[in-house]
Amino acid sequence: MRLNDPEYRSKLIEVLHDPELEKELADLLKSNEYRKHLKSVISETFESPEYQAKIQEILQKAAKEGKK
């Protein structure tokens, strides 16, 4: 894995700290297109059977602990 390479990590951090890149990334994250995409991903996640089962499991565990 390249992230274990100190030189690669150093260059990656250098690139990510570039003010121009930071501005572009901030603009991208604020865009309507990205927000629509994020909303879609979150909706799909909430609707997935795996997610619903995990939430149900967490709620049941919390209910049991609340009764103690």
N, C-alpha and C positions, 0 to 999 in steps of 0.2 A: 504494500500500500504506500502510495506516494506521500501521504500525510505524515508518515513516520520519518521521512527524509527531512532533516533540519534545514537544508538549503532550500528545498521546495517550499516548506512552511514559511520560511523567512520571506521568500519572494511573494508568496500568496498574501501574506499579511501586508507586505509593502503595497501590493496592487490594491488590496481592499481598503487601505487607508488613503488612497489617492482621492483628494477632494473632488475632482471631476467625476470619478466613478461613484463616489458617495452621493453626489447630487443626482446623477442619472438613476441610481438605484432608488433613491428617495422619490424621485419623480415617477418612476415605474410603479412603485408600491402604492402611490397615491392615485394612479390612473383608474378610470372607470372600468377599463378592460380587465385589469388585474383584480379589481374588487368583484367584478362579475364572476371571474374564474374562482376566486377564493370562496365566494358565496356558494357556488356550485359544488365545490369540493367539500365544504362543510355540510351542505345539505345531503350529499351522497353519503358522507360518513355517518351522519345522524340516522339515516334511513337503512344503513347496512345491518343485517342480522347479527353480525359479529359484535358491532358496537352496542346494539340494543341489548344483547345478552350480557355483555360486560357491565353495562350500566345497571341492569337488573341485578346482577350478582353483587355489585357494590352497594346498591340500595338495600338488598336483603341482608347483607353483612352488617350494614349500619343499623338496620332495624333490630337485628339480634343483639348488637352491642348496646343499643339504647335501652333494651329491656333489662339488661343486667344491673 
